[in-house]
Amino acid sequence: MPYANSHSVRIHYQIEGEGPSLVLQHGFTDSLESWYELGYVDALKHDYQLILVDARGHGASDKPHDPTAYEHKLLVADLIAVLDNLTIPTAHFLGYSMGGRIGFALAKYAPARFASLIIGGAHPYQQTQAQFDARLQILRKGLDGMVALLGDNRSPARKARMLANDVEALIASWSGRIGGPGLEDVLPTMAMPCLLYAGEADAAYPGVKDCCQHIPNVTFFSLPGLNHPEALVQSSLVLPHIMKFLATVPA
């Protein structure tokens, strides 16, 4: 099981396929296993070298309980450590939800390492205190509440992985990363090709659509009728857009 060392935190990753490198970063409470289950790996591995990463606090990566361990700069450092471990100078990036927000942090702190950014279900704006507190209260009551919040869009295997999370690490992650400052100042500097998308029934949709107005080299598409989890699960609707976009970006 391969790991990269990032500031004394072990970051687990897996490699699939061959071709230009594409980093895949999952969402909050998830792991890299979902990229396999939802069909993204099978669809993309024939044309790209996929680098699937378990974010710190998730999956098989280390799970610090200190909120300061989840600052945006450290999450960026984790992905750079993986790329350095593989001696890969630049890569494409695909992130959803939390992974998408990490994409904005990559644009701010390591833009030279990414040839393009694909960001789904995420915007760079800071959450309101009410939104932050509501999710924190759910986490503090245990992971059953998170499962209920996300509805029936998760398979039994994904629900089991979610319930197996270290809840104290998730609380630290939410407190240290989501509760941090917004990243909207990076938008005008995002000169690399960017693809953003969201389900139109996703609460994040207005923010995603708005931030596209400030990115100089962006393509945007929406998924009518889909909420936040559905816009990840319905990969057959998302993948054609991703593959068409990547085909236009130099390797």
ZASE-927675 format. One record per residue (C-alpha): x, y, z. Coordinates in steps of 0.05 Angstrom, whole numbers, plus 5000, padded with zeros to 4 digits. Example, Ala and Ser with C-alpha at 12.3 -4.5 7.8 and 13.67 -1.06 7.14 Angstrom:
2
524649105156527349795143
***
This chain:
251
500050005000503750634977504351245021507551935016510152305077507353005084509653385146509852725184502852525161502351905117498052015055495451385021494751364946493650864890495650874816491350624759492450654684497550994639498051664604498052394628497352424703490552594734489852674809482952484838480952774906474552534940469652904984468552965059467352305096469051915032475251555007478651394941474750744938468651124912472151304848472450564833465350414854462250984815465750814750470651384744476850934746474450464692472451044647478951444654484550944666485350764592487551464574490551734639495051534696490151614754493051824821487551684872488952004940485851905009485552595040488552645109483252455160480151965111480951275083487750955095491351615106493351855176487852195216490352765260485553025313488453725313484354225271490754605252492953975215487554105163489354805139488954895064496554955056497454275088492153945044495854224984502453975012499553275016498153244941504853554925508153024968504652484928506852794862513952874887513952154911512251944840517052454808511252764770512353504755505253684733498453354732491153474717486453494777479353254790476153394857469053354882465953724942471553764994476153534938473754104895475154614949482154324954482554474879481855214893487355154946491854824894490655414848492755884904498755514933501455064877498855304809505155104772503954364789497154304755495754344681488254384691483054364747476354004746472254214806465353924821460254124874464754644906466055394908471455794943467056224987466956165063460955825094456456215140457256085214450355775216452155275161458755115195455555015263449854585236454554075205459054075266453153915311451253325267458353055269458753115345452552665350455952115310456351885238449251615234446952325227451652445169448951835133441852085143443752785119446552515054440352095040439851445001444951604947450351174979450950424967451549955027459149945015459650705014455350765077459750245112466050635093462851275118460950965185468050695193470951395193474551685253469352185276474352595317478752675255472652895215470853415268478053665266477953685190471354065188473654555242480554675212478954695138471754875126471855375183477855725153477956335109475056345039479356234977475656704929481757154922484956624878479556644824482457184778489256834779486656154756489856184687490055434676484055114639478554994690472154584686466954714740460254374750454654264800447753964805442454504800439054234863445654294902445854834955452855004929450255124858449455894863456455964891459455514837455955904782457956574812465256414819465656214746464556954729471357104759475656544730479156744665479556064632473355674654468255204625461855084665456354564660450454414705446553784720439053944721435153634778441153334814443053484886450053474916451052714925447452554859452152984818457752514839453951864836451151984766457951904735454951734666452552454662459052754687464452354653462952564581464153294601470553114638473352704580471553234528474853774571481253374584481953224509482653974497488154084549495453954531498253344566
***
